[in-house]
Every structure is written in C-alpha cells, then in structure tokens.
Amino acid sequence: MFTLYSMKFSANSYKARLILSMLGRPFRLIEVDILSGANKTPEYLAMNPAGQVPILALPDGRLLPESGAILNFVGEGTPLLPDERFARAEVLRWMFFEQHSHDPFIGQARFWLHLVRGGRELKQNLLEEWEDRGYDALRVMDAHLASRPFFAGDAVSLADIALYANTHLAHEGGFDLGPFQAVRIWLQRLEREPGFVPIGWVPETSLQPSA
Ligand SMILES: N[C@@H](CCC(=O)N[C@@H](CS)C(=O)NCC(=O)O)C(=O)O
C-alpha cells in the first residue's frame, strides 16, 4: 500500500489524495503539520530536501516528492494519462502550466493569505504580482475551456486534477471566479467524476500528526 505524507489543507497534497481516491487505490495518510515546521526537521528533510508536502512512499520504501510526479506515477496505465504521444503531451502541457503559471500565483496567494497567520504582511511585496499573474492564468484557462469539457482531450486527465486543486480554492487567495464561467462549469464537471472527494477528505487509514 502507498503511504502519503500530506497536509490536510495543502492543495498540492490534495492532488495526490484526489487521484488515489478517483482510482480507488487504498493508501495510508500521514499528516505533516507544515505550519508548525514538521516539514523542516532533519528526518523530514532527509526524505525531501525541499521540505515540502506531498511525498508518496512506495511499499518498497522509495520516496517520490512533487505532486506532478506523484500524479504521473499513480496515473500511469490508467485513462487519466493517455498512451498516445500527442494526447499525453497535452496532459503534460497543462501540468507544466499549472506548476509554472498557476500554483506560484494562485496557490501561493491562497497559502499565505488563507493559511498563514500574518501572511499578508509577510508577503506584501508579492501581492500585486500574484493577483496579476493569477488572473492571467484564469483567463488562459477560461479561454481554453470555452470550447472543451476538460483540459486535454474529451475526458478527465491528470491535468484536470492538477489544476482543480488550487482553482477551486482561488477565492481563498482573493480571486473572484465570477467572470470565468467556463472555469466554474469545469470545476462542477470534475466534482461529478467517480471517486471525487473534497479537500478535507481523509481515508480511514490515517495517522495524525507526524513529521
Ligand atoms: N512543486 C511542489 C510544491 C509543493 C508545495 O508547495 N507544498 C507546500 C504545501 S501546498 C509546502 O509544503 N509548503 C511548505 C514549504 O514550502 O516550506 C509540488 O507540486 O508538490
């Protein structure tokens, strides 16, 4: 069975929980309290020098940090990651977009403004850039989704899971999804997929808390 080092309100951790649920893969969850520094202990840094969640631990002990890598690993061989070369590249296109143009702005805004006490004051110099670049990302997503149901191809893929996590929480980072109708409809479409679970969901096999 997989073990997932994860934080309940972390959107990157949620991507991993969501794919494991959508694929019906049982896993053990270990809650890492990143707001109290449990991700910066020598033991945790030995598992992931970046000091971040999520980390997927394989049954043989190998460790895989990075939400996109975890999505790829878990999704390999399932309809969430097509075999055909171009179709797969389209999934990757949107996963790279998520890491470069979406999470650093919408994800960071939501993390610091919603989860970290005093985050607004600490990150005052970044707020304008987060807002500008975050709305840029939402405009790109809305334009793309205006004529298709999902980001890559006609069916749900890893790209949708990657982008759903922070987008459905964008309001917590101060973003208004009101003008982005195609994005709002897509969010609801993903929520109707089999195995969908909300961010607060935990599997029965969970341990709390841990480093
Ligand atoms: N690129 C990484 C980013 C992971 C990330 O930013 N995790 C956040 C929580 S959502 C974290 O652990 N933050 C604590 C820190 O960076 O110190 C991924 O996609 O997994």
PDBQT file of the ligand as one rigid body, heavy atoms in Angstrom, charges set to zero:
ROOT
HETATM    1  N1  LIG A 301       6.090  21.810  -6.640  1.00  0.00    +0.000 N 
HETATM    2  C1  LIG A 301       5.671  21.192  -5.432  1.00  0.00    +0.000 C 
HETATM    3  C2  LIG A 301       5.208  22.268  -4.451  1.00  0.00    +0.000 C 
HETATM    4  C3  LIG A 301       4.826  21.660  -3.107  1.00  0.00    +0.000 C 
HETATM    5  C4  LIG A 301       4.421  22.739  -2.125  1.00  0.00    +0.000 C 
HETATM    6  O1  LIG A 301       4.498  23.953  -2.398  1.00  0.00    +0.000 OA
HETATM    7  N2  LIG A 301       3.965  22.303  -0.953  1.00  0.00    +0.000 N 
HETATM    8  C5  LIG A 301       3.598  23.243   0.058  1.00  0.00    +0.000 C 
HETATM    9  C6  LIG A 301       2.204  22.947   0.598  1.00  0.00    +0.000 C 
HETATM   10  S1  LIG A 301       0.983  23.097  -0.647  1.00  0.00    +0.000 SA
HETATM   11  C7  LIG A 301       4.586  23.129   1.205  1.00  0.00    +0.000 C 
HETATM   12  O2  LIG A 301       4.978  22.043   1.584  1.00  0.00    +0.000 OA
HETATM   13  N3  LIG A 301       4.998  24.282   1.735  1.00  0.00    +0.000 N 
HETATM   14  C8  LIG A 301       5.911  24.341   2.814  1.00  0.00    +0.000 C 
HETATM   15  C9  LIG A 301       7.236  24.922   2.419  1.00  0.00    +0.000 C 
HETATM   16  O3  LIG A 301       7.479  25.138   1.219  1.00  0.00    +0.000 OA
HETATM   17  O4  LIG A 301       8.025  25.164   3.321  1.00  0.00    +0.000 OA
HETATM   18  C10 LIG A 301       4.541  20.195  -5.693  1.00  0.00    +0.000 C 
HETATM   19  O5  LIG A 301       3.800  20.395  -6.680  1.00  0.00    +0.000 OA
HETATM   20  O6  LIG A 301       4.401  19.211  -4.940  1.00  0.00    +0.000 OA
ENDROOT
TORSDOF 0
